[in-house]
Amino acid sequence: MRIAIAKEIKNNEFRVGMTPAGVAELVRRGHQLSVESGAGAAIGLSDELYRHAGATIVSDVDQLWGDAELVVKVKEPQAIERARLQPHHTLFTYLHLAADRPQLDDLLSSGATCIAYETVRDQHGRLPLLTPMSEVAGRMAIQAGAMALERSHGGRGVLLGGVPGTPRGKVLVIGGGVVGRNAVQMAVGMGAEVTVLDSNLDTLRQLDSHYQGRITTRYASREILHELLVDSDLVIGAVLVPGAAAPKLLTRADLALLPKGAVIVDVSIDQGGCCETSRPTTHAEPTYMVDGIVHYCVANMPGAVARTSTFALSNATLPYLLRLAEHGVAAALRADSGLAEGLNIHRGQLTCPPVGHAFDLPAITPAEALQRW
């Protein structure tokens, strides 16, 4: 199979879709790998490393995309990239379509097949290609929140771990999934006072058992949320409904409950955000203020630690890339129902019902799409 690794062009995005080691494995199995020149340069993965792994380095971006059967990326394709997609292409990357109608329309018009990392499932129903970046984002959320709490960044001037004789900072984590668990780990490690809010009792039991009284767990309700907001210094939005738009759990009115200078880090922003006042920001301008509350809503948080993120993501995606390349896209999807769950668009048809629900558009299931393939 002819596989292209495109250079990311999103603001301050330095990850790359595959490491040289991954390229070498695919080349060893007889596949043709083309890597856009400079794709990994920002994180120390030079063209020479990719060339040594067996890839062809291509400087002409249109040629790179045009010759490929499978295009591998990290972030959702930007408008100029979407214009390069053709019906013979399969795109394998994060898409987050439920929060991006222009992208959805362009991908449908392209006729390409689009497989989203974030909706692929494993045999246990987990999200194996979302998990590594959720781990990174959860850990980064506390780092970012701690910095935003500094007075020079608009925050209320609270040190999360405190010092002897002073109170510790209070962190509220909304959602106990992968992002939430990793945020808790970092916050506890920094010495903060941590509360986790979730509606899954099993999740709360697991967290409570693991931390042995070092955190507080609360069952989610509007009343409890309002109670906790009153003295929270940092709120982490870690809510996920796979493939769908994130529910708006924090309203603008809720901001009045928070202390002035408190910080919201909305990790759910890729899916539209779980706070009514959230809007996507970039690493260049990561925060903004609404009603005296600092909002950090960077839509590609793991891009800030691009080298770590690239290796973590490549470790997870390589087995799936091998299946797609070895068996062909249709056969690979038919053989693995979890991989098939990643099929979001095929030949102008939306194949992810949660995205259809978000925009009130007709959609078929991946299984139905495979029957027609």
Secondary structure, DSSP 8 states (H G I E B T S, - for coil): -EEEE-B--STT---BS--HHHHHHHHHTT-EEEEETTTTGGGT--HHHHHHTT-EEE--HHHHHHH-SEEE-SS---HHHHTT--TT-EEEE---GGG-HHHHHHHHHHT-EEEEGGG---TTS--TTTHHHHHHHHHHHHHHHHHHTSGGGTS----TT--TTS---EEEEE--SHHHHHHHHHHHHTT-EEEEEES-HHHHHHHHHHHTTSSEEEE--HHHHHHHHTT-SEEEE----TTS-----B-HHHHTTS-TT-EEEEGGGGGT-SBTT---B-SSS-EEEETTEEEE-BTTGGGGGHHHHHHHHHHHHHHHHHHHHHH-HHHHHHH-HHHHTTEEEETTEE--HHHHHHHT-----HHHHHHH-
